[in-house]
Amino acid sequence: MGMWLIPALIAIVIISVISFVSTLKIAKMTSERKSEKDTPISETVEEYATMLNPIVWVYGIFLLFLGIMIFYYWSKVGY
């Protein structure tokens, strides 16, 4: 096992869980629609449209993971 296996698996699990939960929420919203026509967009979605985008979440998790790895190796090896 390489040194990147466990951190990569943790990142994969986190991204998979967030994607699965987002998919379930969207599927639930779609099944609860009252008509086939589009419903008005809520004010929350209009104000925070990028926060509901899964790609933004993946980039955020990646940057967090990268920061943790850099800090870990910096603290282990030193400057």
C-alpha positions in Angstrom: 0.0 0.0 0.0 1.3 3.4 -0.9 1.1 6.4 1.3 -1.7 8.0 -0.8 -4.1 5.0 -0.6 -5.8 5.8 2.7 -6.2 9.6 2.1 -7.4 8.9 -1.4 -10.0 6.4 -0.2 -11.2 8.9 2.5 -11.6 11.6 -0.2 -13.5 9.2 -2.5 -15.9 8.2 0.3 -16.6 11.9 1.2 -17.2 12.9 -2.4 -19.4 9.8 -3.0 -21.5 10.5 0.1 -22.1 14.1 -0.8 -22.9 13.2 -4.4 -25.3 10.4 -3.3 -27.1 12.7 -0.8 -27.4 15.5 -3.4 -28.8 13.0 -5.9 -31.4 11.7 -3.5 -32.5 15.3 -2.6 -32.9 16.1 -6.3 -34.8 12.9 -7.0 -37.2 13.6 -4.1 -37.8 17.2 -5.4 -38.5 15.8 -8.8 -40.9 13.2 -7.6 -42.8 15.7 -5.5 -43.5 18.0 -8.4 -47.2 18.9 -8.7 -47.1 19.5 -12.5 -45.0 18.9 -15.5 -44.3 22.6 -15.9 -41.3 24.2 -14.2 -41.9 25.7 -10.8 -40.5 29.1 -9.9 -37.0 29.1 -8.5 -36.8 29.8 -4.8 -35.0 32.8 -3.5 -32.4 30.7 -1.7 -31.4 29.0 -4.9 -31.2 32.3 -6.8 -29.0 33.8 -4.2 -26.7 30.8 -3.6 -26.8 28.9 -7.0 -23.2 27.9 -7.0 -23.3 26.4 -3.5 -25.7 23.7 -4.8 -23.4 22.7 -7.6 -21.7 19.4 -6.9 -18.6 20.4 -8.9 -18.0 23.3 -6.4 -18.3 20.8 -3.5 -15.7 18.5 -5.2 -13.3 21.4 -5.7 -13.8 22.4 -2.0 -13.2 18.9 -0.7 -10.1 18.6 -2.9 -8.6 21.8 -1.7 -9.3 20.8 1.9 -7.7 17.4 1.3 -4.7 19.1 -0.4 -4.3 21.5 2.5 -4.4 18.8 5.1 -1.8 16.7 3.2 0.5 19.7 2.8 0.2 20.6 6.5 0.8 17.0 7.4 4.0 16.6 5.4 5.2 20.0 6.4 4.8 19.2 10.1 6.3 15.7 9.6 9.4 16.7 7.6 9.9 20.3 8.6 11.0 23.3 6.7 
